[in-house]
């Protein structure tokens, strides 16, 4: 399945990019809160972008679209949130964000390795399960791509990304 290998390698490149982004240090300071017009536009556009991303993810199994297009739309929603003055840009807290960043590559590896004991090649999907497994991988890849692109826009680690040090007891 050459398409799966292509997507897996693209996700690996994005994972390497995340390491570079996180090495840049703290994210740039947030913009001031948006005016009423931009805030109203963001409140209308972000849900539309989320629904459209879901459609592209679902449609990607049968026609052009899929994880990268859906992830880019989710990241654009994050950019809009950041431009409107929301410092977190819609990203989750540090622990879920780490899971999202690693989830795309992890889903590929878990599914690819899970099918090998049954005699199938790496990422050769069993008949009858291919659609479900591909959708699972694509959904994880979508979230991973969106988190990576949103971090790239932030330009560094979001606030509270580093674990808080515990005082000695």
C-alpha positions in Angstrom: 0.0 0.0 0.0 2.2 2.8 -1.3 -0.3 5.5 -0.4 0.0 4.5 3.2 3.8 4.5 3.1 3.7 8.0 1.5 1.5 9.4 4.3 3.5 7.7 7.0 6.7 9.3 5.7 5.0 12.7 5.4 3.9 12.4 9.1 7.5 11.4 10.1 8.7 14.6 8.4 6.1 16.6 10.3 7.2 14.9 13.5 10.8 16.1 12.8 9.5 19.6 12.1 7.7 19.6 15.5 11.0 18.9 17.3 12.4 21.9 15.5 9.4 24.1 16.4 9.5 23.0 20.1 13.3 23.8 20.2 12.6 27.4 19.2 11.5 28.2 22.7 8.3 29.8 23.9 5.6 30.8 21.4 5.4 34.4 20.3 3.2 36.7 22.4 -0.5 36.6 21.7 -2.3 39.4 19.8 -4.6 41.7 21.5 -8.3 40.7 21.8 -10.2 41.0 18.6 -12.6 43.7 17.8 -16.3 42.9 17.6 -16.3 42.3 13.8 -13.4 39.8 13.8 -14.7 38.1 16.9 -18.1 37.6 15.3 -16.5 36.3 12.1 -14.3 33.8 14.0 -17.3 32.6 15.9 -19.0 31.8 12.6 -16.0 30.5 10.6 -14.4 28.2 13.2 -17.4 25.8 13.4 -17.7 25.9 9.6 -14.0 24.9 9.3 -14.4 22.1 11.8 -17.4 20.6 9.9 -15.6 21.0 6.5 -12.5 19.3 7.9 -14.7 16.4 9.1 -16.2 16.1 5.7 -12.8 16.1 3.9 -11.6 13.4 6.3 -14.6 11.3 5.6 -14.7 11.9 1.8 -10.9 11.2 1.5 -11.6 7.5 1.4 -13.5 7.8 -1.9 -12.3 11.0 -3.6 -9.7 13.8 -3.2 -9.3 14.9 0.3 -8.2 13.2 3.5 -5.9 13.8 6.4 -3.7 16.5 5.1 -6.5 18.7 3.8 -8.6 18.2 6.9 -5.6 18.8 9.2 -4.8 22.0 7.3 -8.4 23.3 7.8 -8.3 22.5 11.5 -5.0 24.3 11.7 -6.5 27.3 9.9 -9.2 27.4 12.6 -6.4 27.5 15.1 -4.8 30.4 13.3 -8.1 32.3 13.3 -8.5 31.7 17.0 -4.9 33.0 17.6 -5.5 36.1 15.4 -8.6 36.9 17.4 -6.5 37.2 20.6 -6.9 33.7 22.1 -3.4 32.9 23.3 -3.9 29.1 23.3 -5.2 29.1 19.7 -7.6 26.3 20.5 -4.8 23.8 21.3 -5.4 21.5 24.2 -3.2 21.3 27.3 0.4 20.0 27.3 -0.3 16.3 27.9 -3.1 15.9 25.3 -1.1 18.0 22.8 1.9 15.6 23.2 -0.5 12.7 22.4 -1.9 14.5 19.4 1.6 15.3 18.0 2.7 11.7 18.3 -0.7 10.1 17.5 -0.4 10.2 13.7 2.8 8.2 13.4 1.8 6.0 16.4 -1.5 5.0 14.7 0.3 4.0 11.6 2.8 1.9 13.6 0.3 0.3 15.8 -2.0 -0.8 12.9 0.9 -1.7 10.7 2.5 -3.9 13.3 -0.9 -5.4 14.5 -1.6 -7.0 11.2 1.8 -8.7 10.8 1.2 -11.6 13.2 -1.7 -12.7 10.9 0.8 -13.1 8.0 0.1 -9.8 6.3 2.7 -7.3 5.3 3.2 -4.1 7.2 0.2 -1.9 6.5 -1.5 -4.6 4.4 -5.0 -4.3 5.7 -7.1 -7.4 6.3 -10.1 -7.8 4.0 -13.3 -6.4 5.6 -11.3 -4.2 8.0 -9.5 -1.9 5.6 -12.0 0.9 5.6 -12.2 1.0 9.4 -8.4 0.9 9.9 -7.8 3.5 7.2 -10.3 5.9 8.8 -8.7 5.3 12.2 -5.3 6.1 10.8 -6.5 9.1 8.8 -8.3 10.6 11.9 -5.2 10.3 14.0 -3.1 11.8 11.2 -5.6 14.7 10.8 -5.3 15.7 14.4 -1.5 15.3 14.4 -1.2 17.4 11.3 -3.5 20.1 12.7 -1.5 20.3 15.9 1.8 20.4 14.1 0.7 23.2 11.7 -0.9 25.2 14.6 2.4 24.9 16.6 4.2 26.1 13.5 2.0 29.2 13.4 2.6 29.8 17.2 6.3 29.7 16.5 7.3 27.8 19.5 6.1 25.9 22.6 2.7 27.1 23.9 2.4 28.3 27.4 2.4 25.6 30.1 3.9 23.1 27.6 6.8 22.3 30.0 5.9 20.2 33.0 5.8 22.2 36.2 8.6 21.2 38.6 7.5 19.8 41.8 9.0 21.3 45.0 11.1 18.8 46.9 9.2 17.1 49.7 
